[in-house]
Amino acid sequence: MRKPKVVIVGAGPSGSACALALSMAGQAEVVLLDKSCYPRVKVCGSGLSPHALAMLSRLQLIPALSKIHGRIRAMTGIGPGGGKMRLSTGRDAWVVPRVELDQTIAQTAVAFGADFHEETKGLELLRDPDGTVRGLKTDRGDFEADLVVCADGSPSRFSIDDTPKTTIRTLMGWWRGTSFPEEEAIFVWDERLHGYYTWVFPETHGIFNIGLTIPETAPDAKRLKELFQDLLDRYFADGLVGAEQVGKWMGHPAVITNKIGTVAESRAIWVGESARLVSPGSVEGISFALESGMTAAFHIGRHFGQKRGFSPLAIRGYQALTGARMLPKFWAGEGFARAVASPALRGVGGGLLSGPLSTVIEKGVKHLLGNAGDVA
Ligand SMILES: Cc1cc2nc3c(=O)[nH]c(=O)nc-3n(C[C@H](O)[C@H](O)[C@H](O)COP(=O)(O)OP(=O)(O)OC[C@H]3O[C@@H](n4cnc5c(N)ncnc54)[C@H](O)[C@@H]3O)c2cc1C
Protein backbone atom coordinates (compact mmCIF):
# COMPACT_ATOMS: atom_id res chain seq x y z
CA MET A 1 0.00 0.00 0.00
CA ARG A 2 1.31 3.51 -0.77
CA LYS A 3 2.26 5.83 2.09
CA PRO A 4 -0.24 8.59 2.96
CA LYS A 5 0.50 11.88 1.23
CA VAL A 6 0.80 14.66 3.80
CA VAL A 7 0.82 18.27 2.59
CA ILE A 8 2.19 20.74 5.17
CA VAL A 9 1.42 24.41 4.60
CA GLY A 10 4.00 26.67 6.28
CA ALA A 11 7.71 25.92 6.83
CA GLY A 12 8.27 27.70 10.15
CA PRO A 13 9.39 25.63 13.16
CA SER A 14 6.04 23.82 13.48
CA GLY A 15 5.63 22.81 9.83
CA SER A 16 9.29 21.97 9.26
CA ALA A 17 9.54 19.99 12.53
CA CYS A 18 6.47 18.00 11.47
CA ALA A 19 7.96 17.45 8.00
CA LEU A 20 11.28 16.37 9.50
CA ALA A 21 9.76 14.02 12.08
CA LEU A 22 7.50 12.40 9.46
CA SER A 23 10.35 12.09 6.95
CA MET A 24 12.75 10.65 9.55
CA ALA A 25 10.15 8.03 10.44
CA GLY A 26 9.59 7.27 6.74
CA GLN A 27 5.86 6.99 7.38
CA ALA A 28 4.51 9.39 4.78
CA GLU A 29 5.12 11.09 1.48
CA VAL A 30 5.75 14.64 2.72
CA VAL A 31 5.18 17.83 0.74
CA LEU A 32 6.19 21.04 2.54
CA LEU A 33 5.01 24.40 1.15
CA ASP A 34 5.81 27.99 2.04
CA LYS A 35 4.80 31.25 0.42
CA SER A 36 8.31 32.68 1.02
CA CYS A 37 11.65 32.07 -0.66
CA TYR A 38 14.11 30.47 1.83
CA PRO A 39 16.17 31.44 3.70
CA ARG A 40 13.72 34.13 4.83
CA VAL A 41 13.71 36.65 7.67
CA LYS A 42 11.04 36.18 10.36
CA VAL A 43 10.08 38.86 12.86
CA CYS A 44 11.06 37.14 16.10
CA GLY A 45 13.36 37.56 19.10
CA SER A 46 14.72 34.13 18.11
CA GLY A 47 15.24 33.15 21.76
CA LEU A 48 15.46 29.39 22.27
CA SER A 49 14.55 28.34 25.80
CA PRO A 50 15.95 25.13 27.31
CA HIS A 51 12.60 23.56 26.35
CA ALA A 52 13.15 24.60 22.70
CA LEU A 53 16.67 23.18 22.84
CA ALA A 54 15.30 19.90 24.18
CA MET A 55 12.88 19.75 21.21
CA LEU A 56 15.70 20.52 18.76
CA SER A 57 17.77 17.81 20.39
CA ARG A 58 14.95 15.32 19.75
CA LEU A 59 15.14 16.36 16.10
CA GLN A 60 18.93 15.82 16.19
CA LEU A 61 19.53 19.44 15.15
CA ILE A 62 21.78 20.65 17.99
CA PRO A 63 25.09 19.91 16.17
CA ALA A 64 24.02 21.92 13.11
CA LEU A 65 22.75 24.85 15.19
CA SER A 66 25.59 24.96 17.71
CA LYS A 67 27.75 26.72 15.11
CA ILE A 68 25.34 29.61 14.69
CA HIS A 69 23.93 30.61 18.03
CA GLY A 70 24.13 33.46 20.49
CA ARG A 71 23.99 32.46 24.15
CA ILE A 72 22.07 33.83 27.15
CA ARG A 73 23.67 33.04 30.50
CA ALA A 74 22.42 35.91 32.64
CA MET A 75 19.51 38.27 32.73
CA THR A 76 18.84 41.75 33.97
CA GLY A 77 15.20 42.35 34.83
CA ILE A 78 13.65 45.75 35.46
CA GLY A 79 10.22 45.75 37.11
CA PRO A 80 7.27 48.06 36.42
CA GLY A 81 8.39 50.51 39.12
CA GLY A 82 12.00 50.67 37.87
CA GLY A 83 13.53 48.22 40.40
CA LYS A 84 16.35 46.11 38.97
CA MET A 85 17.56 42.55 39.51
CA ARG A 86 20.26 40.44 37.90
CA LEU A 87 19.93 36.69 37.66
CA SER A 88 22.08 33.90 36.44
CA THR A 89 19.79 31.74 34.35
CA GLY A 90 21.23 28.41 35.53
CA ARG A 91 20.60 26.79 32.17
CA ASP A 92 21.72 28.22 28.84
CA ALA A 93 19.23 29.67 26.42
CA TRP A 94 20.29 30.24 22.83
CA VAL A 95 19.48 32.84 20.22
CA VAL A 96 19.51 31.48 16.67
CA PRO A 97 18.31 34.05 14.11
CA ARG A 98 15.15 32.69 12.53
CA VAL A 99 16.57 33.12 9.06
CA GLU A 100 19.02 30.36 10.00
CA LEU A 101 16.89 28.27 12.35
CA ASP A 102 13.99 27.82 9.93
CA GLN A 103 16.27 27.17 6.96
CA THR A 104 18.16 24.50 8.92
CA ILE A 105 15.02 22.61 9.96
CA ALA A 106 13.42 22.79 6.50
CA GLN A 107 16.60 21.72 4.69
CA THR A 108 17.12 18.82 7.09
CA ALA A 109 13.58 17.68 6.32
CA VAL A 110 14.47 17.86 2.61
CA ALA A 111 17.60 15.78 3.27
CA PHE A 112 15.33 13.14 4.80
CA GLY A 113 13.11 13.13 1.71
CA ALA A 114 10.52 15.91 2.12
CA ASP A 115 9.57 17.68 -1.09
CA PHE A 116 9.84 21.46 -0.38
CA HIS A 117 7.95 23.93 -2.60
CA GLU A 118 8.94 27.53 -1.85
CA GLU A 119 7.05 30.62 -3.10
CA THR A 120 3.85 28.59 -3.05
CA LYS A 121 0.98 30.24 -1.24
CA GLY A 122 -1.82 28.12 0.19
CA LEU A 123 -5.17 29.72 -0.61
CA GLU A 124 -7.80 27.39 0.84
CA LEU A 125 -8.40 23.85 2.01
CA LEU A 126 -9.98 21.78 -0.77
CA ARG A 127 -13.00 19.90 0.56
CA ASP A 128 -15.24 17.14 -0.81
CA PRO A 129 -18.98 17.87 -0.97
CA ASP A 130 -19.34 16.29 2.50
CA GLY A 131 -16.75 18.74 3.91
CA THR A 132 -13.84 16.29 4.19
CA VAL A 133 -10.48 17.88 3.36
CA ARG A 134 -8.94 16.40 0.20
CA GLY A 135 -6.04 18.78 -0.39
CA LEU A 136 -4.86 22.35 -0.67
CA LYS A 137 -5.52 24.99 -3.30
CA THR A 138 -2.41 27.15 -3.90
CA ASP A 139 -1.38 29.91 -6.28
CA ARG A 140 0.65 27.21 -8.09
CA GLY A 141 -2.17 24.74 -8.53
CA ASP A 142 -3.98 22.20 -6.40
CA PHE A 143 -2.17 19.67 -4.17
CA GLU A 144 -4.25 16.55 -3.51
CA ALA A 145 -3.51 15.05 -0.08
CA ASP A 146 -4.62 12.36 2.33
CA LEU A 147 -3.96 14.86 5.13
CA VAL A 148 -3.18 18.59 5.32
CA VAL A 149 -1.08 19.93 8.21
CA CYS A 150 -1.84 23.64 8.75
CA ALA A 151 1.34 25.34 9.99
CA ASP A 152 0.85 28.84 8.60
CA GLY A 153 1.47 30.76 11.84
CA SER A 154 -0.64 33.74 12.83
CA PRO A 155 -3.00 35.04 11.69
CA SER A 156 -3.86 31.63 10.23
CA ARG A 157 -5.79 31.63 6.99
CA PHE A 158 -6.83 28.01 7.59
CA SER A 159 -7.82 28.11 11.27
CA ILE A 160 -11.28 26.77 12.08
CA ASP A 161 -11.11 27.90 15.72
CA ASP A 162 -13.81 30.57 15.89
CA THR A 163 -13.40 31.45 19.59
CA PRO A 164 -12.26 35.05 20.28
CA LYS A 165 -8.52 35.60 19.87
CA THR A 166 -6.13 37.30 22.29
CA THR A 167 -3.55 39.15 20.27
CA ILE A 168 -0.22 40.54 21.41
CA ARG A 169 1.27 43.28 19.26
CA THR A 170 5.02 43.49 18.76
CA LEU A 171 7.65 45.75 17.27
CA MET A 172 11.37 45.04 17.03
CA GLY A 173 14.66 46.01 15.40
CA TRP A 174 18.30 44.91 15.12
CA TRP A 175 21.48 46.84 16.05
CA ARG A 176 25.22 46.31 15.52
CA GLY A 177 28.05 47.89 17.57
CA THR A 178 26.12 48.20 20.85
CA SER A 179 27.73 48.10 24.28
CA PHE A 180 25.21 45.74 25.89
CA PRO A 181 26.82 43.00 27.98
CA GLU A 182 27.54 39.85 25.97
CA GLU A 183 25.61 36.66 26.74
CA GLU A 184 23.00 38.59 28.70
CA ALA A 185 19.33 39.27 28.05
CA ILE A 186 17.53 42.33 29.39
CA PHE A 187 13.79 42.32 30.13
CA VAL A 188 11.91 45.45 31.21
CA TRP A 189 8.32 45.13 32.40
CA ASP A 190 7.43 48.78 31.81
CA GLU A 191 3.96 49.45 33.18
CA ARG A 192 2.71 50.76 29.80
CA LEU A 193 3.18 47.21 28.47
CA HIS A 194 0.46 45.84 30.80
CA GLY A 195 2.25 42.76 32.12
CA TYR A 196 4.34 42.34 28.97
CA TYR A 197 7.89 43.52 28.30
CA THR A 198 10.57 45.04 26.16
CA TRP A 199 13.69 42.91 25.65
CA VAL A 200 17.30 42.88 24.44
CA PHE A 201 18.69 39.57 23.10
CA PRO A 202 22.27 38.88 21.93
CA GLU A 203 22.25 37.33 18.45
CA THR A 204 25.35 36.24 16.51
CA HIS A 205 27.92 38.43 14.63
CA GLY A 206 27.73 41.21 17.26
CA ILE A 207 24.07 41.92 16.56
CA PHE A 208 21.49 42.46 19.30
CA ASN A 209 17.75 42.45 18.72
CA ILE A 210 15.46 44.68 20.76
CA GLY A 211 11.69 44.52 20.76
CA LEU A 212 8.47 45.01 22.67
CA THR A 213 5.35 42.95 23.32
CA ILE A 214 2.06 44.52 24.41
CA PRO A 215 -1.57 43.31 24.53
CA GLU A 216 -3.46 44.87 21.62
CA THR A 217 -6.05 46.15 24.10
CA ALA A 218 -3.51 48.26 26.06
CA PRO A 219 -3.95 52.00 25.35
CA ASP A 220 -0.32 52.42 24.23
CA ALA A 221 -0.68 49.64 21.62
CA LYS A 222 -2.23 52.29 19.38
CA ARG A 223 1.02 54.30 19.32
CA LEU A 224 3.50 51.48 18.93
CA LYS A 225 6.34 53.32 17.17
CA GLU A 226 6.35 56.25 19.60
CA LEU A 227 6.19 53.83 22.51
CA PHE A 228 9.12 51.80 21.16
CA GLN A 229 11.20 54.96 20.71
CA ASP A 230 10.31 56.05 24.28
CA LEU A 231 11.41 52.65 25.63
CA LEU A 232 14.67 52.71 23.64
CA ASP A 233 15.46 56.20 24.97
CA ARG A 234 14.49 55.42 28.54
CA TYR A 235 16.10 52.00 29.08
CA PHE A 236 18.59 51.29 26.32
CA ALA A 237 20.11 54.65 25.28
CA ASP A 238 23.49 53.95 26.94
CA GLY A 239 23.89 50.55 25.24
CA LEU A 240 22.93 52.04 21.87
CA VAL A 241 25.45 54.92 21.88
CA GLY A 242 27.40 54.66 18.59
CA ALA A 243 25.39 51.61 17.46
CA GLU A 244 24.14 51.18 13.92
CA GLN A 245 20.58 50.02 13.22
CA VAL A 246 20.42 47.02 10.87
CA GLY A 247 17.31 47.04 8.66
CA LYS A 248 13.92 48.45 9.58
CA TRP A 249 11.74 48.02 12.63
CA MET A 250 9.26 45.21 12.04
CA GLY A 251 6.18 43.91 13.84
CA HIS A 252 3.94 40.87 13.65
CA PRO A 253 0.91 39.92 15.79
CA ALA A 254 1.25 36.92 18.12
CA VAL A 255 -1.86 34.99 19.18
CA ILE A 256 -1.66 33.60 22.71
CA THR A 257 -4.03 31.18 24.41
CA ASN A 258 -4.90 29.49 27.68
CA LYS A 259 -6.97 26.69 26.13
CA ILE A 260 -6.81 24.36 23.14
CA GLY A 261 -9.49 24.96 20.50
CA THR A 262 -10.34 22.87 17.44
CA VAL A 263 -6.97 21.61 16.23
CA ALA A 264 -7.86 18.51 14.21
CA GLU A 265 -10.50 17.02 11.97
CA SER A 266 -10.48 13.78 10.02
CA ARG A 267 -8.04 14.92 7.31
CA ALA A 268 -6.53 18.15 8.65
CA ILE A 269 -4.47 18.98 11.71
CA TRP A 270 -3.19 22.29 13.11
CA VAL A 271 0.22 22.89 14.68
CA GLY A 272 2.19 25.78 16.18
CA GLU A 273 0.84 29.28 16.07
CA SER A 274 -1.93 28.39 13.61
CA ALA A 275 -3.27 26.43 16.61
CA ARG A 276 -2.53 29.50 18.85
CA LEU A 277 0.20 27.63 20.72
CA VAL A 278 2.04 30.64 22.13
CA SER A 279 2.51 31.16 25.84
CA PRO A 280 0.87 34.19 27.47
CA GLY A 281 3.30 36.34 29.41
CA SER A 282 6.47 35.17 27.71
CA VAL A 283 5.16 35.07 24.08
CA GLU A 284 7.40 32.03 23.71
CA GLY A 285 6.22 30.06 20.71
CA ILE A 286 9.18 28.32 19.05
CA SER A 287 9.40 25.43 21.52
CA PHE A 288 5.64 24.83 21.36
CA ALA A 289 5.73 25.01 17.55
CA LEU A 290 8.47 22.37 17.47
CA GLU A 291 6.73 20.22 20.07
CA SER A 292 3.35 20.36 18.36
CA GLY A 293 4.92 19.59 14.95
CA MET A 294 6.51 16.49 16.45
CA THR A 295 3.38 15.56 18.41
CA ALA A 296 1.33 15.79 15.19
CA ALA A 297 3.87 13.63 13.31
CA PHE A 298 3.73 11.01 16.06
CA HIS A 299 -0.07 11.13 16.08
CA ILE A 300 -0.20 10.75 12.29
CA GLY A 301 2.13 7.73 12.45
CA ARG A 302 0.04 6.05 15.12
CA HIS A 303 -3.53 7.04 14.42
CA PHE A 304 -3.97 8.23 10.82
CA GLY A 305 -5.62 5.72 8.55
CA GLN A 306 -5.36 6.40 4.84
CA LYS A 307 -8.92 5.21 4.25
CA ARG A 308 -10.75 6.78 7.17
CA GLY A 309 -8.42 9.62 8.20
CA PHE A 310 -8.37 10.34 11.95
CA SER A 311 -11.16 8.72 13.95
CA PRO A 312 -13.23 10.96 16.29
CA LEU A 313 -11.25 9.42 19.17
CA ALA A 314 -7.92 10.24 17.53
CA ILE A 315 -9.08 13.83 16.94
CA ARG A 316 -9.93 14.23 20.64
CA GLY A 317 -6.69 12.46 21.54
CA TYR A 318 -4.54 15.02 19.69
CA GLN A 319 -6.38 17.87 21.36
CA ALA A 320 -5.99 16.26 24.80
CA LEU A 321 -2.31 15.48 24.28
CA THR A 322 -1.55 19.02 23.13
CA GLY A 323 -3.40 20.44 26.13
CA ALA A 324 -1.70 18.15 28.63
CA ARG A 325 1.75 19.04 27.33
CA MET A 326 1.30 22.80 26.94
CA LEU A 327 -1.52 24.24 29.00
CA PRO A 328 0.22 24.12 32.40
CA LYS A 329 3.00 26.28 30.92
CA PHE A 330 0.48 28.65 29.33
CA TRP A 331 -1.41 29.05 32.63
CA ALA A 332 1.85 29.81 34.44
CA GLY A 333 2.68 32.44 31.82
CA GLU A 334 -0.74 34.04 32.10
CA GLY A 335 -0.49 34.15 35.90
CA PHE A 336 2.91 35.82 35.61
CA ALA A 337 1.65 38.52 33.22
CA ARG A 338 -1.32 39.22 35.52
CA ALA A 339 0.92 39.45 38.59
CA VAL A 340 3.34 41.86 36.94
CA ALA A 341 0.44 44.03 35.74
CA SER A 342 -1.29 44.08 39.13
CA PRO A 343 -1.45 47.54 40.74
CA ALA A 344 -0.10 46.17 44.05
CA LEU A 345 3.14 45.06 42.45
CA ARG A 346 3.37 47.95 40.02
CA GLY A 347 3.83 50.32 42.95
CA VAL A 348 7.26 48.91 43.86
CA GLY A 349 9.73 51.73 43.25
CA GLY A 350 13.29 52.05 41.91
CA GLY A 351 16.50 50.63 43.31
CA LEU A 352 17.05 46.92 43.70
CA LEU A 353 14.03 44.71 43.16
CA SER A 354 13.01 43.09 46.42
CA GLY A 355 9.95 41.63 48.12
CA PRO A 356 7.02 40.00 46.30
CA LEU A 357 7.78 41.50 42.89
CA SER A 358 11.30 40.05 42.83
CA THR A 359 9.85 36.59 43.57
CA VAL A 360 7.30 36.98 40.79
CA ILE A 361 9.97 38.16 38.34
CA GLU A 362 12.36 35.38 39.31
CA LYS A 363 9.66 32.77 38.71
CA GLY A 364 8.71 34.55 35.49
CA VAL A 365 12.27 34.40 34.27
CA LYS A 366 12.31 30.67 34.85
CA HIS A 367 9.16 30.55 32.77
CA LEU A 368 10.63 32.77 30.05
CA LEU A 369 13.68 30.60 29.95
CA GLY A 370 11.73 27.40 29.80
CA ASN A 371 11.91 26.06 33.35
CA ALA A 372 8.16 26.53 33.56
CA GLY A 373 7.70 23.33 35.47
CA ASP A 374 9.25 25.15 38.44
CA VAL A 375 6.66 27.93 38.35
CA ALA A 376 3.85 27.29 40.80
C1 LIG B 1 8.20 39.95 17.58
C2 LIG B 1 8.10 38.52 18.03
C3 LIG B 1 9.10 37.99 18.82
C4 LIG B 1 9.04 36.65 19.22
N1 LIG B 1 10.09 36.17 19.93
C5 LIG B 1 10.10 34.87 20.29
C6 LIG B 1 11.22 34.32 20.96
O1 LIG B 1 12.22 35.00 21.21
N2 LIG B 1 11.18 33.01 21.30
C7 LIG B 1 10.10 32.23 21.03
O2 LIG B 1 10.09 31.04 21.40
N3 LIG B 1 9.03 32.72 20.35
C8 LIG B 1 9.01 34.00 19.95
N4 LIG B 1 7.95 34.49 19.24
C9 LIG B 1 6.87 33.58 18.82
C10 LIG B 1 7.32 32.75 17.60
O3 LIG B 1 7.82 33.60 16.60
C11 LIG B 1 6.15 31.95 16.99
O4 LIG B 1 5.38 31.37 18.00
C12 LIG B 1 6.67 30.85 16.05
O5 LIG B 1 7.29 31.44 14.93
C13 LIG B 1 5.52 29.97 15.58
O6 LIG B 1 6.03 29.04 14.66
P1 LIG B 1 5.08 28.45 13.51
O7 LIG B 1 5.90 27.51 12.72
O8 LIG B 1 3.82 27.98 14.11
O9 LIG B 1 4.68 29.72 12.62
P2 LIG B 1 5.63 30.72 11.80
O10 LIG B 1 6.99 30.73 12.34
O11 LIG B 1 4.87 32.00 11.74
O12 LIG B 1 5.71 30.08 10.36
C14 LIG B 1 4.61 30.09 9.50
C15 LIG B 1 5.11 29.92 8.07
O13 LIG B 1 3.97 29.79 7.22
C16 LIG B 1 4.17 30.53 6.05
N5 LIG B 1 2.84 30.87 5.55
C17 LIG B 1 1.92 31.68 6.12
N6 LIG B 1 0.80 31.70 5.38
C18 LIG B 1 1.03 30.88 4.32
C19 LIG B 1 0.25 30.49 3.20
N7 LIG B 1 -0.99 30.96 3.00
N8 LIG B 1 0.79 29.63 2.31
C20 LIG B 1 2.07 29.17 2.47
N9 LIG B 1 2.86 29.52 3.51
C21 LIG B 1 2.33 30.35 4.43
C22 LIG B 1 4.99 31.73 6.49
O14 LIG B 1 5.74 32.26 5.40
C23 LIG B 1 5.90 31.12 7.57
O15 LIG B 1 7.12 30.69 7.04
C24 LIG B 1 7.95 35.84 18.84
C25 LIG B 1 6.93 36.37 18.06
C26 LIG B 1 6.98 37.69 17.65
C27 LIG B 1 5.89 38.25 16.79
The ligand as a MOL file (V3000), in Angstrom:
LIG
                    3D

  0  0  0     0  0            999 V3000
M  V30 BEGIN CTAB
M  V30 COUNTS 53 58 0 0 0
M  V30 BEGIN ATOM
M  V30 1 C 8.2010 39.9490 17.5760 0
M  V30 2 C 8.0950 38.5230 18.0350 0
M  V30 3 C 9.0990 37.9890 18.8230 0
M  V30 4 C 9.0400 36.6530 19.2170 0
M  V30 5 N 10.0870 36.1680 19.9320 0
M  V30 6 C 10.0970 34.8680 20.2880 0
M  V30 7 C 11.2240 34.3240 20.9550 0
M  V30 8 O 12.2230 35.0000 21.2050 0
M  V30 9 N 11.1850 33.0070 21.3010 0
M  V30 10 C 10.0980 32.2290 21.0280 0
M  V30 11 O 10.0940 31.0410 21.3950 0
M  V30 12 N 9.0330 32.7160 20.3540 0
M  V30 13 C 9.0070 34.0040 19.9530 0
M  V30 14 N 7.9510 34.4940 19.2410 0
M  V30 15 C 6.8660 33.5790 18.8220 0
M  V30 16 C 7.3180 32.7490 17.5960 0
M  V30 17 O 7.8200 33.6000 16.5970 0
M  V30 18 C 6.1540 31.9480 16.9890 0
M  V30 19 O 5.3850 31.3670 18.0010 0
M  V30 20 C 6.6670 30.8540 16.0540 0
M  V30 21 O 7.2880 31.4370 14.9320 0
M  V30 22 C 5.5230 29.9720 15.5750 0
M  V30 23 O 6.0320 29.0380 14.6560 0
M  V30 24 P 5.0810 28.4530 13.5100 0
M  V30 25 O 5.8960 27.5090 12.7190 0
M  V30 26 O 3.8240 27.9800 14.1060 0
M  V30 27 O 4.6850 29.7190 12.6150 0
M  V30 28 P 5.6260 30.7160 11.8020 0
M  V30 29 O 6.9850 30.7320 12.3430 0
M  V30 30 O 4.8700 32.0020 11.7440 0
M  V30 31 O 5.7120 30.0770 10.3610 0
M  V30 32 C 4.6130 30.0890 9.5030 0
M  V30 33 C 5.1150 29.9200 8.0740 0
M  V30 34 O 3.9720 29.7860 7.2240 0
M  V30 35 C 4.1660 30.5300 6.0490 0
M  V30 36 N 2.8410 30.8720 5.5480 0
M  V30 37 C 1.9200 31.6810 6.1190 0
M  V30 38 N 0.8030 31.7040 5.3750 0
M  V30 39 C 1.0340 30.8800 4.3160 0
M  V30 40 C 0.2480 30.4940 3.1990 0
M  V30 41 N -0.9910 30.9640 3.0020 0
M  V30 42 N 0.7940 29.6340 2.3070 0
M  V30 43 C 2.0690 29.1680 2.4680 0
M  V30 44 N 2.8560 29.5160 3.5060 0
M  V30 45 C 2.3300 30.3520 4.4280 0
M  V30 46 C 4.9940 31.7330 6.4900 0
M  V30 47 O 5.7390 32.2630 5.4010 0
M  V30 48 C 5.8980 31.1220 7.5700 0
M  V30 49 O 7.1190 30.6890 7.0370 0
M  V30 50 C 7.9510 35.8380 18.8420 0
M  V30 51 C 6.9250 36.3680 18.0620 0
M  V30 52 C 6.9810 37.6910 17.6470 0
M  V30 53 C 5.8890 38.2470 16.7870 0
M  V30 END ATOM
M  V30 BEGIN BOND
M  V30 1 1 1 2
M  V30 2 1 2 3
M  V30 3 2 2 52
M  V30 4 2 3 4
M  V30 5 1 4 5
M  V30 6 1 4 50
M  V30 7 2 5 6
M  V30 8 1 6 7
M  V30 9 1 6 13
M  V30 10 2 7 8
M  V30 11 1 7 9
M  V30 12 1 9 10
M  V30 13 2 10 11
M  V30 14 1 10 12
M  V30 15 2 12 13
M  V30 16 1 13 14
M  V30 17 1 14 15
M  V30 18 1 14 50
M  V30 19 1 15 16
M  V30 20 1 16 17
M  V30 21 1 16 18
M  V30 22 1 18 19
M  V30 23 1 18 20
M  V30 24 1 20 21
M  V30 25 1 20 22
M  V30 26 1 22 23
M  V30 27 1 23 24
M  V30 28 2 24 25
M  V30 29 1 24 26
M  V30 30 1 24 27
M  V30 31 1 27 28
M  V30 32 2 28 29
M  V30 33 1 28 30
M  V30 34 1 28 31
M  V30 35 1 31 32
M  V30 36 1 32 33
M  V30 37 1 33 34
M  V30 38 1 33 48
M  V30 39 1 34 35
M  V30 40 1 35 36
M  V30 41 1 35 46
M  V30 42 1 36 37
M  V30 43 1 36 45
M  V30 44 2 37 38
M  V30 45 1 38 39
M  V30 46 1 39 40
M  V30 47 2 39 45
M  V30 48 1 40 41
M  V30 49 2 40 42
M  V30 50 1 42 43
M  V30 51 2 43 44
M  V30 52 1 44 45
M  V30 53 1 46 47
M  V30 54 1 46 48
M  V30 55 1 48 49
M  V30 56 2 50 51
M  V30 57 1 51 52
M  V30 58 1 52 53
M  V30 END BOND
M  V30 END CTAB
M  END
